[in-house]
Amino acid sequence: MRKESEKLDYRKLLKNKEVKAFLKKGNENLGVLGYTEHSEKHCAIVARRAGMILKKLGYSEHEVELAQIAGAMHDVGNAINRKNHGEYGGMLAYHILEKEGMALEDRIQIASAIGNHDESTGGAVDAISAALILADKTDVRRDRVRTKEKANFDKHDRVNYAVTNATVKLNLEKKVITLNLQVDEEICSMCEYFEIFLGRMLMCRRASELLGMKFKLTANGSKVL
């Protein structure tokens, strides 16, 4: 049981034996199934980005910490199954955090955010889940592609590999969250990008709206959503 004086943050959770084991197994499973990287690195990026979003929007330090923890743990459910991994992940996270001594209300909020982060079954229901969705769905980068042979790329590989740079910016004055992409269109056309990611981008738009913001996507300097 965690002592009250001990602060539970996402960095400690990424070192937790159970969290590390679930993320490792989940990433291995997805590798066999042909998915991009879903490792501790991805979860650390999502954790930091979710916290950054809420911090810049003026949410409390506690809410920022909850978003970071949700980000760190959001993919543990892939160790069980890719399908419904959000729901599995929410339940696993709840029990791990219970053993870590986290308060009941906080455990439920994190479990809810993780359970709602996948576009196939979920959607933003509060600030924590909205920040998690935005952080997760905007982690598009070349080094998430596992295969090194371009001839073996599937459409998801091409889309991720084509993105040479991706940044998330918040404009508080205009109330806009923007995902800026640099895309090598010789590898992947924008049409193909939207074929794969339109559902995720619409999910980001709804998450942004819950936070009182608009969502904008730009590619190679031009607005596309």
Secondary structure as a PSIPRED ss2 file (coil, helix, strand):
# PSIPRED VFORMAT (PSIPRED V4.0)

   1 M C   1.000  0.000  0.000
   2 R C   1.000  0.000  0.000
   3 K C   1.000  0.000  0.000
   4 E C   1.000  0.000  0.000
   5 S C   1.000  0.000  0.000
   6 E C   1.000  0.000  0.000
   7 K C   1.000  0.000  0.000
   8 L C   1.000  0.000  0.000
   9 D C   1.000  0.000  0.000
  10 Y H   0.000  1.000  0.000
  11 R H   0.000  1.000  0.000
  12 K H   0.000  1.000  0.000
  13 L H   0.000  1.000  0.000
  14 L C   1.000  0.000  0.000
  15 K C   1.000  0.000  0.000
  16 N C   1.000  0.000  0.000
  17 K H   0.000  1.000  0.000
  18 E H   0.000  1.000  0.000
  19 V H   0.000  1.000  0.000
  20 K H   0.000  1.000  0.000
  21 A H   0.000  1.000  0.000
  22 F H   0.000  1.000  0.000
  23 L H   0.000  1.000  0.000
  24 K H   0.000  1.000  0.000
  25 K H   0.000  1.000  0.000
  26 G H   0.000  1.000  0.000
  27 N H   0.000  1.000  0.000
  28 E H   0.000  1.000  0.000
  29 N H   0.000  1.000  0.000
  30 L H   0.000  1.000  0.000
  31 G H   0.000  1.000  0.000
  32 V H   0.000  1.000  0.000
  33 L H   0.000  1.000  0.000
  34 G C   1.000  0.000  0.000
  35 Y C   1.000  0.000  0.000
  36 T C   1.000  0.000  0.000
  37 E C   1.000  0.000  0.000
  38 H C   1.000  0.000  0.000
  39 S C   1.000  0.000  0.000
  40 E H   0.000  1.000  0.000
  41 K H   0.000  1.000  0.000
  42 H H   0.000  1.000  0.000
  43 C H   0.000  1.000  0.000
  44 A H   0.000  1.000  0.000
  45 I H   0.000  1.000  0.000
  46 V H   0.000  1.000  0.000
  47 A H   0.000  1.000  0.000
  48 R H   0.000  1.000  0.000
  49 R H   0.000  1.000  0.000
  50 A H   0.000  1.000  0.000
  51 G H   0.000  1.000  0.000
  52 M H   0.000  1.000  0.000
  53 I H   0.000  1.000  0.000
  54 L H   0.000  1.000  0.000
  55 K H   0.000  1.000  0.000
  56 K H   0.000  1.000  0.000
  57 L C   1.000  0.000  0.000
  58 G C   1.000  0.000  0.000
  59 Y C   1.000  0.000  0.000
  60 S C   1.000  0.000  0.000
  61 E H   0.000  1.000  0.000
  62 H H   0.000  1.000  0.000
  63 E H   0.000  1.000  0.000
  64 V H   0.000  1.000  0.000
  65 E H   0.000  1.000  0.000
  66 L H   0.000  1.000  0.000
  67 A H   0.000  1.000  0.000
  68 Q H   0.000  1.000  0.000
  69 I H   0.000  1.000  0.000
  70 A H   0.000  1.000  0.000
  71 G H   0.000  1.000  0.000
  72 A H   0.000  1.000  0.000
  73 M H   0.000  1.000  0.000
  74 H C   1.000  0.000  0.000
  75 D C   1.000  0.000  0.000
  76 V H   0.000  1.000  0.000
  77 G H   0.000  1.000  0.000
  78 N H   0.000  1.000  0.000
  79 A H   0.000  1.000  0.000
  80 I C   1.000  0.000  0.000
  81 N C   1.000  0.000  0.000
  82 R C   1.000  0.000  0.000
  83 K C   1.000  0.000  0.000
  84 N C   1.000  0.000  0.000
  85 H H   0.000  1.000  0.000
  86 G H   0.000  1.000  0.000
  87 E H   0.000  1.000  0.000
  88 Y H   0.000  1.000  0.000
  89 G H   0.000  1.000  0.000
  90 G H   0.000  1.000  0.000
  91 M H   0.000  1.000  0.000
  92 L H   0.000  1.000  0.000
  93 A H   0.000  1.000  0.000
  94 Y H   0.000  1.000  0.000
  95 H H   0.000  1.000  0.000
  96 I H   0.000  1.000  0.000
  97 L H   0.000  1.000  0.000
  98 E H   0.000  1.000  0.000
  99 K H   0.000  1.000  0.000
 100 E C   1.000  0.000  0.000
 101 G C   1.000  0.000  0.000
 102 M C   1.000  0.000  0.000
 103 A C   1.000  0.000  0.000
 104 L H   0.000  1.000  0.000
 105 E H   0.000  1.000  0.000
 106 D H   0.000  1.000  0.000
 107 R H   0.000  1.000  0.000
 108 I H   0.000  1.000  0.000
 109 Q H   0.000  1.000  0.000
 110 I H   0.000  1.000  0.000
 111 A H   0.000  1.000  0.000
 112 S H   0.000  1.000  0.000
 113 A H   0.000  1.000  0.000
 114 I H   0.000  1.000  0.000
 115 G H   0.000  1.000  0.000
 116 N C   1.000  0.000  0.000
 117 H C   1.000  0.000  0.000
 118 D C   1.000  0.000  0.000
 119 E C   1.000  0.000  0.000
 120 S C   1.000  0.000  0.000
 121 T C   1.000  0.000  0.000
 122 G C   1.000  0.000  0.000
 123 G C   1.000  0.000  0.000
 124 A C   1.000  0.000  0.000
 125 V C   1.000  0.000  0.000
 126 D C   1.000  0.000  0.000
 127 A H   0.000  1.000  0.000
 128 I H   0.000  1.000  0.000
 129 S H   0.000  1.000  0.000
 130 A H   0.000  1.000  0.000
 131 A H   0.000  1.000  0.000
 132 L H   0.000  1.000  0.000
 133 I H   0.000  1.000  0.000
 134 L H   0.000  1.000  0.000
 135 A H   0.000  1.000  0.000
 136 D H   0.000  1.000  0.000
 137 K H   0.000  1.000  0.000
 138 T C   1.000  0.000  0.000
 139 D C   1.000  0.000  0.000
 140 V C   1.000  0.000  0.000
 141 R C   1.000  0.000  0.000
 142 R H   0.000  1.000  0.000
 143 D H   0.000  1.000  0.000
 144 R H   0.000  1.000  0.000
 145 V C   1.000  0.000  0.000
 146 R C   1.000  0.000  0.000
 147 T C   1.000  0.000  0.000
 148 K C   1.000  0.000  0.000
 149 E C   1.000  0.000  0.000
 150 K H   0.000  1.000  0.000
 151 A H   0.000  1.000  0.000
 152 N H   0.000  1.000  0.000
 153 F C   1.000  0.000  0.000
 154 D C   1.000  0.000  0.000
 155 K H   0.000  1.000  0.000
 156 H H   0.000  1.000  0.000
 157 D H   0.000  1.000  0.000
 158 R H   0.000  1.000  0.000
 159 V H   0.000  1.000  0.000
 160 N H   0.000  1.000  0.000
 161 Y H   0.000  1.000  0.000
 162 A H   0.000  1.000  0.000
 163 V E   0.000  0.000  1.000
 164 T E   0.000  0.000  1.000
 165 N E   0.000  0.000  1.000
 166 A E   0.000  0.000  1.000
 167 T E   0.000  0.000  1.000
 168 V E   0.000  0.000  1.000
 169 K E   0.000  0.000  1.000
 170 L E   0.000  0.000  1.000
 171 N E   0.000  0.000  1.000
 172 L C   1.000  0.000  0.000
 173 E C   1.000  0.000  0.000
 174 K C   1.000  0.000  0.000
 175 K C   1.000  0.000  0.000
 176 V E   0.000  0.000  1.000
 177 I E   0.000  0.000  1.000
 178 T E   0.000  0.000  1.000
 179 L E   0.000  0.000  1.000
 180 N E   0.000  0.000  1.000
 181 L E   0.000  0.000  1.000
 182 Q E   0.000  0.000  1.000
 183 V E   0.000  0.000  1.000
 184 D C   1.000  0.000  0.000
 185 E C   1.000  0.000  0.000
 186 E C   1.000  0.000  0.000
 187 I C   1.000  0.000  0.000
 188 C C   1.000  0.000  0.000
 189 S C   1.000  0.000  0.000
 190 M H   0.000  1.000  0.000
 191 C H   0.000  1.000  0.000
 192 E H   0.000  1.000  0.000
 193 Y H   0.000  1.000  0.000
 194 F H   0.000  1.000  0.000
 195 E H   0.000  1.000  0.000
 196 I H   0.000  1.000  0.000
 197 F H   0.000  1.000  0.000
 198 L H   0.000  1.000  0.000
 199 G H   0.000  1.000  0.000
 200 R H   0.000  1.000  0.000
 201 M H   0.000  1.000  0.000
 202 L H   0.000  1.000  0.000
 203 M H   0.000  1.000  0.000
 204 C H   0.000  1.000  0.000
 205 R H   0.000  1.000  0.000
 206 R H   0.000  1.000  0.000
 207 A H   0.000  1.000  0.000
 208 S H   0.000  1.000  0.000
 209 E H   0.000  1.000  0.000
 210 L H   0.000  1.000  0.000
 211 L C   1.000  0.000  0.000
 212 G C   1.000  0.000  0.000
 213 M C   1.000  0.000  0.000
 214 K E   0.000  0.000  1.000
 215 F E   0.000  0.000  1.000
 216 K E   0.000  0.000  1.000
 217 L E   0.000  0.000  1.000
 218 T E   0.000  0.000  1.000
 219 A E   0.000  0.000  1.000
 220 N C   1.000  0.000  0.000
 221 G C   1.000  0.000  0.000
 222 S E   0.000  0.000  1.000
 223 K E   0.000  0.000  1.000
 224 V C   1.000  0.000  0.000
 225 L C   1.000  0.000  0.000
